[in-house]
Amino acid sequence: MHILDTLKERGFIAQVTFEDDLYKQLERESTPFYVGFDPTATSLHFGHFIPIIAMAHMQRAGHKPIALVGGATAMIGDPSGKTDMRKMMTVETIDHNVACIKSQLSRFIEFGDDKALIVNNADWLRGLGYIDFIRDIGSLFSVNRMLTAECYKQRLERGLTFLEFNYMLMQSYDFLQLFKHYGCRLEMGGDDQWSNMLAGADLIRRKEHEDAYACTFKLLMNHEGKKMGKTEKGALWLDANLCSPYEFYQYWRNIADQDVSKCLALLTFLPMDEVRRLSALPGQEINEAKKVLAFECTKLVHGEEEATKAQQAASALFGGGAVSQDVPTFNITRDLLSADGRLTTLLNSCGLCTSRGEARKLVQQGGATVGDSKVTDIDFVITADMIGSDGLLLRKGKKSYCRLVLI
């Protein structure tokens, strides 16, 4: 099956330029393609996961991924989908984030032996002369046309800085540089990048008189039309220090029944016949499909050993067995517990609730459990002698757990 057909069948593709020509290009030869990642944090998050999986599919089909880390563009910030200008970061912070992301990407993409590349646009953008850039590149961009781009419309209502207005030119210049140095003919990424990607492909056609293409991926939405990948703590990070393998596993284990088929197709490498079989399981049996989804996703991000631990931890909790050591843990000293051992404080401190107000409401509504007992008293206090050698399990609702450990 052609790689574009594979991506279509699994639900990735949103929009493609010159689709018939791109089919022929990918059939004719191994084609270098790129996806950009702006290093705004030390870790990638779920929003990057679909492009990364698509990159892996492309690589398995014989094409060459280029992961472009935006060490320069991160100094400006992409206005796409943003109502406010991004916070400025120092060069040192950006470079640190770049190093972290390079390490993370290597879990998904096979680098070395000319199989894939990681490049940093700081190599050509940070030292670029402004006058030369505006004369050579800016002269080819129509301001009228740029203002019709979706990525600028929202910001125009609240104020778009000239700094951000440059972003489309810089991203387009990235594509041009990757074409010149590595023969890159295809940019891939989220559908919110469509306008920027069109501009880059057009720049190559105008400057180099060569074919270039853009292909965007659908954002993963649940059956209610809401973006997936958000937790109570914020983004679903791919770094175990920011989101534990157990929490990552539980997120996918607890998705709605209606979202199972879509997630299995997009987020795993299971054959589509198996995806269809699992998605068709009736009634409560669909939970088996969710377990497969959670395990496969966690294995991709954190490795098989951590996925197995997360699976076993979930089985211990929901099967009524002993509390696993792999359940998220919150360590507390005797002094801190003595100073404030209120359940509402601890629910907030361990991350089960985002505020004490939320914790109080949770307790009042009967959604908090300590050990095996439901607690409805907002003044309930946990003491040191209540915490055994294996810790004390705190639970929010039916699916969120934290083990309180005395140190």
N, C-alpha and C positions, 0 to 999 in steps of 0.2 A: 504494500500500500504506500502511496506517495505520502511524504511527511506532512504536507498540508492537509491531506485527507485524514491522516491520523489525528492531527491537532483539531480538525473540525469535528471528527467523531467524538472526541473526548471533551469537546465544549470549550476549547481555548479561544478560538479566533473570533474577533469582533469585526475588524475592518482590514482590508488588504488593498494596496495600490497595484494597478496593472497585474491583476491576478493571473491571467493566462500566461503572461510573460514570466512571472515569478515561478509558476509551475515548471516552465521549460528550463529556467535558470537552475533550479534545484535538481532537475533531472539530469541536466547536462554536465554538472561538475560539483565537486565539493565546494560549498560557498561559505566564505567567512561572513558572519553576522554578529551584531552586537546588541547588548542590553546595558543600559546605564543605571548606576546605583549612586545616589548622592549620599556621602558619608555624614549624615546629620546626627548619627549616634554611633556608639561602639558596636552595635549589633544590627543585623538585618531583622526585619519583623515579618509577620505573615503577609503584609502587602507585597513583599518581594518574592514570596514563595511560588506563586503561579508562574511569573517569568523565569524563575530558576528551574522549575520542573520542565517548562517548555524548552529551555536551553538544553537540558539533559536529553529530552526527546530528539531535538535537532542533532545533538552530538552523536547519539546512537544511530541516527540515520546517515551519518557520514559527513556532517557539516561542522564547521569550525567556530566554536563560540569565542567571542571577545567580550570579557566583562570589563566595562569601562567604569572606573571609579572616579567620581567627580571631585577631585581634590581642588579644582579651581571653581567650578560652577557652584559648589557648596558655599563659596564665599558670597554668592549673590542670593541663591535660593530660587527655586522654580515657583512661579506664581500659580501654576495649574492647580485648580481646586482649592486655593487658599483665599481666605477673606482678609488676612492680614499679612504684612511682610514678615518673613522669617527673621528670627533672632540672629544677629551677626555672630560668627564664631571666629576664634583666632586661627591662624595658620597652624599653630602647634596642635590645637584640638582636632582640626580637620585631618592633619597628617596621622595623628594617633588613631582616629576612627578609620582611616583608610587601611592602616595596617591590620586592624581587627577584622575588617570586612574581607580583606584578601584571604585571611586564614579561614574565615567561615565559608566562603564560596567554595573552597577546595573540598569540602565535604560532598558537594553535589556534582561538581564538574571535574572531569579528569584533565589535569594540566600536565605539562611536560611533553617532550617528544613531538612538539609542534601540534599537539592535540587541541589546545585551548590557550588563550592568553588573558592575562590581567594587565590592563594599562591604566594610567592615571592622566586625566586631561590637564593636570597641572603642568605636565611636561611641555605642552605647547601653548597653554593659555596664560599661565602666570607671567611669562616673560614677553608676551605679545605686545608690540607697539600699538598704541591706540589709533594713531593717525593712519598707519598702514592698514590696520584691521578695518576701520570705517571706510577707507577708500576701496579696499579690495573686496570686502564682504558686504558692508552696510549699503553700498551703492546698488546691490542687487535685490534689496528687500524693499517692498512697497509698504509704507506706513499704513496706508488705507487698508491694504489687505491684512496686515498684521492685526489691526484693530478689530477685524471681524472674527479673529480666532477665538475659539471657546475659552482657551486658557486665560485670556485677558478680560473677557466680558464681565465676569463677576468682580474683578478687582477695579475695573473702571468706575464702578458705582461708588466705591469707597476710597479710591485714590490709588493709582498705579504709579510707582516711582520709575524714573528713567533707568535706574539701576536694574530693576526687574525686567524692564522692557527689552533690555539687552539679552535676556536669557535665551530667547528663540535663536538669536544670531549665534550665540556661543554653542548651543546644542547642535545647530546646523553645521557649524565649523568643526565640531567633534567628528561628525559623520564624514565630512570632507577629508579630514586628516586621516581617519581610519581607512578610508578608501585609498588615499594616496600611499600610505605606508604598509597596509596589510591586505589590500584588495577587497575590503569590506563593501558588500553591495546591499546589505539588508539590515535595517534597524527594527528591533522588536521591543515591545514593552506594553505597559498598561494603556487602556483606551483613553485615559485622560491626557496622554502624550501625543494624541493624533496630530494636532496642529503643528507641534514642534517637529514631529517626524516627517510630515509632508514637506515642511520647509527644508529639512536637511536633504531629503531625496531630490527635491527640486534644485537645490544649490549644486549638487554633484552633476545633475543633468546640464545645468547652465554653464558651470565652470569647466567641467571635464568632458562634456558631450558623451557621457556614458550612462548606462542604465543603473538605476538604484531604486530600492523598494522599501516600503514600510508595511509592517504588520502589527496590529495591536491585539491585545488579549482582553477578554471580558473581566470585569471585576467580579469577585466571588460574592454573590448576594444570597441571602437565605430566601426561603419561600415567601417571606413577608416583604421582600425588597430592601432589606437592611444589609449593610456591609458585614461580612463575617470577619473574624479575626480580632475582635475586641473583647477584652475581659473586664471584670470589675476593677482590676488594677491598671487597666490601660491596654496598650498594644500587646498582641500575642508575639513576644519576642522569640527569636530562634537561638538565643544565648541561654544556656542552662542557669546562669547566675541571675538572669532577669526573669526567667520563667522556667520552673523546674520541669524535668521530663514528665513527672507525675501530673503536674498542672496542664502541661501540653497534651498529654494523653487524655486527661479527663475532659478537656475542651471538646475534642472530637468524639469522645465516647458519649457525650451528652447532647449532641446536635439533634435537631428535630428529625423525625422519620422522613419527612418530605425532602430533606436535603441530602440524604444518604447517597443516592445515585449520582448526583452532581459531584459531590465531594470525592467519592471513590474514583470517578473518571478523571477528575482534575488533579488530585493530590496523591495518587498512587500510580504505580506502574503495572498494576494487575491487568491481565488481558481483559478486553471489553466483554467477552463472553462471561467471565467470572464476575465482572462488575454488574452485568445484567442479572445474573443468577442471584447474587447477594442482595441486590436492590429489590428483587421480587419476593423475598422471604415474607411470609404472611404474619400479621399480628405481632406478637411478642418476639417472634423469631428474628425480626429486623434488628434486635439488639445484638445478635451475633454478627451482623454486617457492621454495626457500629464498632464492635470490638476489633474487627479486622481493620477497619478504617483507622481507628486510634492507634493500633499497633504499627501499621504500615507508615503512617505519618510520623510517628515518634521515632521509628527506626531510621527513616530518612534523615531526620534532623539531628537526632542524638545518638544513633547507633543501636544495633540490635540488643546489646547488653542492657542499656538503659531502658529500652522499650520493654524488654522482658521484666525488668524490675518494676516499672510503672504498672504493667499488666498484673503482676503478682500483688502489688500493693492495693490496686483497685479490687482485685478478687478477695483479698483478705478483709477489706472494709465492707464490701457489699455482700460478701458471702458469710459475714458474721464471725470470721476467724480472728486470730490475733492481729494486733495493729502492726503493720509492716514498718520497718525502719525507713522505707522509701517514701512514706507519706510526708508532705511538707511539714517542716519542724520550726518551732519558734522557741529559742532558748531564753530563759529568764533566770536571774539570780535571786537568791532568797531575800536579799535586801530590797530589790525592786518589787518583788511580790509582796513583801511586808508593807512597803510604802503605799502601794495601790494594787490590790489583788481583785478589784471589781471585775466581774465577767465582762461588762460593757467596755472597760478599758482594754482588757486582753483581746477581745474580739477585734477591736480597732488596731491594736499594736501588732497582732499576728497577721493582719491583712485580710481576714475574713470579711471585715466591714471597712468601709472607706472613711468612716467618721464615728465618733461616739454617739452622735444623734441617730445614725443608721443602726448602730448596735443596740441602743435603747429600744428603738422601734421593733427590731428583730426579736428581742427578748419579750417585749410586751405582747407581740403577736404569736408567741409560742414557737418561733422558728429556731431557737437556740438549744443545743443539747450539750451537756457536759458529761463525758463518759457515756453511760447508758440512760441518763436521766434528762428529761426536758426541763428547762428552767424558764420561769416566767417572771421572776422577781428581779427588777432592774438593779436592786442593791445587793444581789447575790455576790459573795466573795469567795474566791478560790484561795485555799491555804496550802502551805508546803506539804502538809501530811496527806493532802488529797492527790498529790502527784506521785505515782509509783515509779519504779525503776525504768519502766518502758515509756513513761510519760503519761499525760492525760489528754484524751482526745476531745477536742472542741469541734462542734459541727454546726454549720449554718445550713438550714434546710435539709435536704436529703442528699446533696451531692458535693458540698464543699466542706473539706476537712482540714484541720491543722492539729499537729501533735505538740502539746505544751511540755517542754522538758526543763527540769530544774538543773542548773549548773552551779 
